[in-house]
Amino acid sequence: MPYIKIENIPAIVWGKPSQKVFIYVHGKCQSKDYAESFATVAEQKGYQTLSFDLPEHGDRKESAPCDIWHGIDDLQKIYSYAIDNWEKIALFGCSIGAYFALHAYKNIAFEKCIFHSPIIDMEYLINKMFVWFNISELQLREQRKISTPIETLSWDYYRYVKENPIEQWKTPTQILFGSKDSMQTERIMQNFIEKYGGYLTISQNSEHAFLADTDKIIVNAWLQNSF
Protein backbone atom coordinates (compact mmCIF):
# COMPACT_ATOMS: atom_id res chain seq x y z
CA MET A 1 0.00 0.00 0.00
CA PRO A 2 1.51 3.34 -1.00
CA TYR A 3 2.09 6.04 1.59
CA ILE A 4 1.65 9.42 -0.05
CA LYS A 5 1.30 13.09 0.83
CA ILE A 6 -1.58 15.23 -0.40
CA GLU A 7 -0.54 18.85 0.04
CA ASN A 8 1.60 17.79 3.02
CA ILE A 9 -1.21 15.66 4.52
CA PRO A 10 0.09 12.10 5.19
CA ALA A 11 -2.19 9.58 3.51
CA ILE A 12 -2.44 5.92 2.49
CA VAL A 13 -4.04 4.36 -0.59
CA TRP A 14 -5.29 0.88 0.30
CA GLY A 15 -6.32 -1.96 -2.03
CA LYS A 16 -5.73 -3.07 -5.57
CA PRO A 17 -6.31 -0.53 -8.37
CA SER A 18 -9.94 0.39 -8.96
CA GLN A 19 -11.96 3.23 -10.42
CA LYS A 20 -13.86 3.46 -7.12
CA VAL A 21 -12.56 4.79 -3.82
CA PHE A 22 -13.76 5.47 -0.29
CA ILE A 23 -12.46 8.59 1.44
CA TYR A 24 -11.91 7.40 5.03
CA VAL A 25 -12.14 10.08 7.73
CA HIS A 26 -11.01 8.73 11.10
CA GLY A 27 -12.17 9.73 14.57
CA LYS A 28 -10.50 11.37 17.56
CA CYS A 29 -7.30 9.70 18.84
CA GLN A 30 -7.10 7.59 15.68
CA SER A 31 -5.08 7.92 12.46
CA LYS A 32 -4.95 6.93 8.80
CA ASP A 33 -3.74 3.46 9.85
CA TYR A 34 -7.10 2.73 11.51
CA ALA A 35 -8.55 2.26 8.03
CA GLU A 36 -6.98 -1.19 7.63
CA SER A 37 -10.00 -3.29 8.61
CA PHE A 38 -12.38 -1.11 6.64
CA ALA A 39 -10.09 -1.16 3.60
CA THR A 40 -10.03 -4.96 3.63
CA VAL A 41 -13.82 -5.09 3.36
CA ALA A 42 -13.90 -2.24 0.84
CA GLU A 43 -11.42 -4.05 -1.42
CA GLN A 44 -13.65 -7.14 -1.37
CA LYS A 45 -16.47 -4.88 -2.60
CA GLY A 46 -14.35 -3.40 -5.41
CA TYR A 47 -13.17 -0.18 -3.75
CA GLN A 48 -9.84 1.28 -2.85
CA THR A 49 -9.61 3.33 0.35
CA LEU A 50 -7.93 6.69 0.79
CA SER A 51 -7.17 7.41 4.45
CA PHE A 52 -5.28 10.37 5.91
CA ASP A 53 -4.27 11.94 9.21
CA LEU A 54 -6.42 14.72 10.60
CA PRO A 55 -4.54 17.60 12.29
CA GLU A 56 -2.88 16.61 15.60
CA HIS A 57 -3.25 12.90 14.75
CA GLY A 58 -0.98 10.20 13.37
CA ASP A 59 2.06 11.76 11.71
CA ARG A 60 0.70 15.29 12.25
CA LYS A 61 1.10 15.60 16.02
CA GLU A 62 2.71 19.05 15.68
CA SER A 63 0.29 20.39 13.07
CA ALA A 64 -2.44 23.02 13.25
CA PRO A 65 -5.35 22.42 15.69
CA CYS A 66 -7.86 19.69 14.92
CA ASP A 67 -10.81 22.06 14.73
CA ILE A 68 -13.69 22.50 12.30
CA TRP A 69 -11.86 25.03 10.13
CA HIS A 70 -8.70 23.00 9.60
CA GLY A 71 -10.78 19.83 9.31
CA ILE A 72 -12.87 21.30 6.49
CA ASP A 73 -9.76 22.58 4.71
CA ASP A 74 -8.07 19.16 4.87
CA LEU A 75 -11.14 17.27 3.71
CA GLN A 76 -11.56 19.56 0.74
CA LYS A 77 -7.94 18.94 -0.28
CA ILE A 78 -8.46 15.19 0.03
CA TYR A 79 -11.62 15.32 -2.08
CA SER A 80 -9.83 17.31 -4.80
CA TYR A 81 -7.16 14.62 -4.94
CA ALA A 82 -9.76 11.85 -5.06
CA ILE A 83 -11.75 13.47 -7.86
CA ASP A 84 -8.57 13.70 -9.94
CA ASN A 85 -7.68 10.02 -9.46
CA TRP A 86 -10.93 8.01 -9.31
CA GLU A 87 -14.18 7.93 -11.24
CA LYS A 88 -16.50 7.15 -8.31
CA ILE A 89 -16.06 8.45 -4.78
CA ALA A 90 -17.71 7.16 -1.61
CA LEU A 91 -17.31 8.32 1.99
CA PHE A 92 -16.67 6.72 5.37
CA GLY A 93 -16.65 8.87 8.49
CA CYS A 94 -16.16 8.00 12.16
CA SER A 95 -17.14 10.19 15.12
CA ILE A 96 -15.64 13.70 14.75
CA GLY A 97 -14.49 12.73 11.26
CA ALA A 98 -18.11 12.36 10.22
CA TYR A 99 -18.88 15.79 11.69
CA PHE A 100 -16.10 17.41 9.68
CA ALA A 101 -17.35 15.60 6.56
CA LEU A 102 -20.91 16.85 7.08
CA HIS A 103 -19.57 20.39 6.82
CA ALA A 104 -16.84 19.97 4.22
CA TYR A 105 -18.94 17.85 1.86
CA LYS A 106 -22.46 19.21 2.35
CA ASN A 107 -22.78 20.08 -1.35
CA ILE A 108 -21.38 16.78 -2.67
CA ALA A 109 -23.38 13.70 -3.65
CA PHE A 110 -21.25 10.62 -2.97
CA GLU A 111 -21.78 7.22 -4.53
CA LYS A 112 -22.20 5.81 -1.02
CA CYS A 113 -21.85 7.10 2.54
CA ILE A 114 -21.16 5.09 5.70
CA PHE A 115 -20.92 6.64 9.18
CA HIS A 116 -19.78 4.88 12.35
CA SER A 117 -20.73 6.56 15.66
CA PRO A 118 -21.03 9.93 13.91
CA ILE A 119 -21.15 13.25 15.73
CA ILE A 120 -24.08 14.87 13.97
CA ASP A 121 -25.28 17.37 16.57
CA MET A 122 -22.16 19.00 18.01
CA GLU A 123 -24.18 21.58 19.96
CA TYR A 124 -25.85 18.72 21.84
CA LEU A 125 -22.44 17.26 22.72
CA ILE A 126 -20.96 20.57 23.89
CA ASN A 127 -24.02 21.24 26.03
CA LYS A 128 -23.52 17.81 27.63
CA MET A 129 -19.91 18.73 28.33
CA PHE A 130 -21.13 21.88 30.06
CA VAL A 131 -23.09 19.65 32.43
CA TRP A 132 -20.40 17.00 32.86
CA PHE A 133 -17.73 19.54 33.82
CA ASN A 134 -19.91 22.19 35.49
CA ILE A 135 -19.22 24.89 32.90
CA SER A 136 -21.66 27.58 31.80
CA GLU A 137 -21.98 29.22 28.41
CA LEU A 138 -21.20 32.53 30.10
CA GLN A 139 -17.97 31.16 31.55
CA LEU A 140 -16.87 29.94 28.13
CA ARG A 141 -17.70 33.28 26.52
CA GLU A 142 -15.67 35.14 29.14
CA GLN A 143 -12.69 32.77 29.25
CA ARG A 144 -12.71 31.96 25.51
CA LYS A 145 -11.12 28.52 26.11
CA ILE A 146 -11.62 26.03 28.95
CA SER A 147 -9.75 22.73 29.25
CA THR A 148 -11.70 19.58 30.17
CA PRO A 149 -10.60 15.93 30.52
CA ILE A 150 -12.12 15.27 27.10
CA GLU A 151 -11.38 18.34 25.02
CA THR A 152 -10.57 22.03 25.28
CA LEU A 153 -13.81 23.94 24.81
CA SER A 154 -13.52 27.01 22.60
CA TRP A 155 -15.95 29.90 22.43
CA ASP A 156 -15.22 30.47 18.74
CA TYR A 157 -15.85 26.79 17.99
CA TYR A 158 -19.07 26.84 20.03
CA ARG A 159 -20.29 29.89 18.15
CA TYR A 160 -19.55 28.21 14.81
CA VAL A 161 -21.44 25.10 15.90
CA LYS A 162 -24.50 27.10 16.97
CA GLU A 163 -24.50 29.17 13.79
CA ASN A 164 -23.90 26.23 11.41
CA PRO A 165 -26.21 23.31 12.20
CA ILE A 166 -26.39 20.44 9.71
CA GLU A 167 -29.10 21.51 7.27
CA GLN A 168 -28.00 19.88 4.01
CA TRP A 169 -26.73 16.43 3.04
CA LYS A 170 -27.01 14.89 -0.41
CA THR A 171 -26.19 11.21 0.16
CA PRO A 172 -28.38 8.54 1.82
CA THR A 173 -26.24 7.19 4.65
CA GLN A 174 -25.68 3.91 6.47
CA ILE A 175 -25.14 4.58 10.19
CA LEU A 176 -23.96 2.27 12.99
CA PHE A 177 -24.74 3.68 16.44
CA GLY A 178 -24.25 2.18 19.91
CA SER A 179 -27.20 2.23 22.27
CA LYS A 180 -24.86 3.29 25.11
CA ASP A 181 -23.26 6.14 23.16
CA SER A 182 -23.05 9.11 25.56
CA MET A 183 -22.03 11.60 22.87
CA GLN A 184 -25.23 11.58 20.79
CA THR A 185 -28.71 10.04 20.96
CA GLU A 186 -30.65 7.53 18.92
CA ARG A 187 -33.19 10.28 18.20
CA ILE A 188 -30.49 12.46 16.62
CA MET A 189 -29.53 9.53 14.36
CA GLN A 190 -33.14 8.77 13.46
CA ASN A 191 -33.87 12.39 12.62
CA PHE A 192 -30.88 12.48 10.28
CA ILE A 193 -31.95 9.31 8.47
CA GLU A 194 -35.55 10.49 8.20
CA LYS A 195 -34.40 13.76 6.67
CA TYR A 196 -31.67 12.55 4.30
CA GLY A 197 -32.36 8.86 3.74
CA GLY A 198 -30.37 5.73 4.48
CA TYR A 199 -30.53 3.16 7.23
CA LEU A 200 -29.74 3.22 10.96
CA THR A 201 -28.32 0.15 12.71
CA ILE A 202 -28.41 0.19 16.52
CA SER A 203 -25.86 -1.99 18.30
CA GLN A 204 -27.29 -2.86 21.70
CA ASN A 205 -24.87 -2.39 24.61
CA SER A 206 -22.15 -0.76 22.44
CA GLU A 207 -20.61 2.53 23.52
CA HIS A 208 -19.35 5.36 21.32
CA ALA A 209 -15.91 3.87 20.73
CA PHE A 210 -17.07 0.25 20.13
CA LEU A 211 -14.14 -1.17 22.15
CA ALA A 212 -15.80 -4.20 23.78
CA ASP A 213 -14.55 -7.66 22.78
CA THR A 214 -17.67 -8.37 20.70
CA ASP A 215 -17.75 -4.98 18.97
CA LYS A 216 -15.19 -5.85 16.31
CA ILE A 217 -17.45 -8.67 15.08
CA ILE A 218 -20.46 -6.35 15.12
CA VAL A 219 -18.67 -3.65 13.12
CA ASN A 220 -17.34 -6.10 10.54
CA ALA A 221 -20.76 -7.70 10.00
CA TRP A 222 -22.34 -4.25 9.64
CA LEU A 223 -19.73 -3.18 7.10
CA GLN A 224 -20.25 -6.31 5.02
CA ASN A 225 -23.93 -5.35 4.67
CA SER A 226 -23.40 -1.61 4.13
CA PHE A 227 -21.93 -1.58 0.62
N, C-alpha and C positions, 0 to 999 in steps of 0.2 A: 504494500500500500504506500503510495507516494505522500511524503510530507511536503507541503508547499507553503508559501506565504502569499496572501492576498492583500496587497497594500499594507504589508507588515503585520498582518493578522495570521498567526500560525494556524494551519489547517491540515486536514487529512482527507484524501479521497479514498474511500473504501470500495472494494468490489471490482469485479471484472467490467471491462468497458461496456457501456450501455448508453442509449440516447435518453434515458430517464434517470433522474437523480432526486434524492431527498436532501433538502437542507436540514441539518440536525442542529437545533439550538438547545444546548444543555442548561441545567439548572444551577442554582447556587452551590458553591463548594464542589462543583464537578469540573470537567474539562472536555476537550475534543475527544480524548481517549475513551470516555464513557459511551461513545457511540458504537463500540465494538459489537455488543450483543444485538443491538438494533440493526446494524449494517449487515450482520449475518442473515437475519430474516429478510431484510430488504433485497439482498442479492438473490436469495431464493425466489423472490417475487419479480426479479428483472430490473431492479434499481441499483444504482450506485448510491453512496451516501457521502455527502460533503459536511464534515464537522469542523468546528473551529473553536478557539478559546475566546470567551467573552473577556472584557477587561477585568484585571485583578484575578484571573483564573488561569490554570495551566501554566503555559510558558509566558504569561503576561502579568506576573505578580507585581511588577513595578510599573504597570501601565496607568492610564487615566482611570478615574473612578468607574465602577460598574453601576452606572445610573441610567436612567431612561434615555438621556440625550446621547451618551456614548453608545449605548446599546442599539438605538435606532440607527445611528451612523454606521456602526459595524455591520448590522444586518443588511443595510442597503448596499454596502460594498460587496457583501457575500452574494446577494441576489444578482448584482450586475455581473459578477464573475460567472455565476451559474447560467444566466441567460445567454452568455457568450459561448458556453461550452456544452450545453445540453438542450435537447429539443423540448423535453417535458420536465417540469419542476414540481415537486411535491414538498411538503413541509412537515417536520416533526418538531414539537416544542415541549419542553419539560419545565414546570414550575415558573420561575421568573423569566426563563427563556421564552415561554409561551406568551407572557405578558409583553415582553419587548416585541415579539413578532406581531402581536395584535395591533401594535402601534406602527411599526415599521412597514408592515405589509397590508394595511387596511384597504388599500386600493387594488390589490393583486388577487386574481383568481388562480389558485393553485390546482394542479391536477388532483391532488388529494391533500388532506390535512389530518394529522394525528397529534393529539395533545395528551400528555401524561401529567396528572396532578397540576393542571394549569392554574396560575394566578390570573383570574379574569377581572375580579373586582378588587383592585389594590386599595381603594379607599376603605373598604370593609376591613382588610387586613391591618392597615395602619390604625384604624379606630380600635381594633382589638388590641394592638400593641399599646395604645394609650391606656387601656384598662389593665393589661398585664403588668405594666411597669409604672402605673400610677403617674401618668403624664397627661397634661391637659393641652388642648390646642393652643391656648393662650401662652403656656410655657414654651411650646415649640416656636411660636411666632416671635416671642421675645428673645429666646436663646439661639434661634436659627438652626442649630444642630444639637441633638441630644443622643449620647451613646446608650445603647441597650445591649443586653447579652445576645440579642439576635442580629441587630443591625443598627447603624447610626441613622436616626430619624433626621430628615432635613426638611426645613420649612419650604424651600423652593421646590423640592420633589413633591411634597404634600400638596402644594398649590397646583402643580402641574397635574397631579392625579385627579384632584377635584374638578379642574377645568377641562380635563380631557377624558371623560368616561368612554368606554368602548361603545360606539354607536354605529359601526359599520364593519362588516366582515363578509367576504364574497365566496367563501369556500365551506360547504358542509363538512363538519368535523367529527371525527371519532374521538371520544374522550374517555379516559380511564381515571376514576376518582375513588379514593378510599373513604369509606363511611366514617372513619375516625380522623379524617383530615381536619386539623384545627385552624388551618389557614383560610379556607373557603367553606362554602356550604353546598349541600346537594341542590338546594334551590337555586343558587347562583348558576350551577352547571346546567340545570334543567331549563332555566330561563334563556341561557345562551343557545342551547340546542333548539328550543322552540322558536327562537328568533331567526337563527341562521341555518338551521338544518343539521343533520348528522345523527349520531347515536351516542348515548351516554351509557357506559358500563360502570356499575357500582361494585367495588370490591369490599365485601363485608369484612370488618375488623382490620382493614389496612389503614395505616396512617399516611401522612403526606409523602414521606420519603420512601415508602414501600421497602423497608429494610428487614422485615421479618423473614424467617427461613422459608416460608411458603410463598412469599411475594414474588420471587424470581419466576416461579412456575406460572403464577397468575399473570404476570406481565408478558411472558413469552407466549402463552396461549392467547391472550388478548391481541398481541401484535399479529399473530398468525391469521387472525380473523379480521384484521383491520385494513388490509390492503384491497 
